């Protein structure tokens, strides 16, 4: 894959003032991935990055196999998605009454576990999914009897919707322009009473670098993106579910928002935010440096530091 697209303007605030935040070696393409941080709003993003054509080819060919070892859905993958769906439905149901949700659109639905989860808790009459990978889309259609489309463009042609709930679970960090995508969802597929459910990896909770992650969000920058697309935050949760149920784990960020049809001004990231980002970067490197040094002297020390670093990342 060719990293040919350079980001010259911050996708969140429009500033051109950013610097290198960190680098990560991708074993998939044997190249260094470069992440920048905007010095105005603190957004962390990949640049240079793959263009849209390369990304589409990547998701259709090697993405799933690289993550789970198979192009087809595995039992481990489905079990994890089922557990994540239970958490998201529980989080949502604590805020929104059951009577307000009758239709659900899930972007990046995979095999459809989140769609099924909301069907069990709410009286859903219309469940629609969008999933680009062929095998997972086929599984959702054939095994779970769901209506799933290849892309948002194909769905738009059907004139279905609008939807009371639109969800994106671990999708937003993959999109080249998350604000534009959310704005499109709001204007075409949602009404003033609709809700938005988003979950992404938390950069403060663990280093979430990988070839498919064009963005690394913090709670602040995720809120800023959602607000900039015309939504108001209703609820937020930092957690480790489903991989880690420990109360101190902050591996993921889940946000529930409602449509407000107006964008909000992006405030400047505080000096504290940038300092915290530096600490996140430094801690991840320090842990592995300590591990390497310890391994040279005493294997038991290496095991100790590996366990300590693993606990911090969960």
Protein Blocks (a to p, Z undefined) as FASTA:
>chain_A
ZZfbccfbdfklopabdcdfbdcddfklopacdddddfklopacddddddfklmmmmmmm
mmmmmmnopabdcfklmmmmmmmmmmmmmmmmmmmcfklpcbdcdehklnommmmmmmmm
pccfbdcdddfblklmmmmmmmnopacdfbfklmmmnopacdfbdcdehklmmpmblmlm
mmmmmmmmpcfkbccddddddfkloccbdfklmbdcdfklmmmmmmmnopacfbdcddfb
fkbmcfkbcfbccdddddehiacddddddfklmmmmmmmmmmmmmmmmmmmmmmmmomkl
mmmmmmmmmmmmZZ
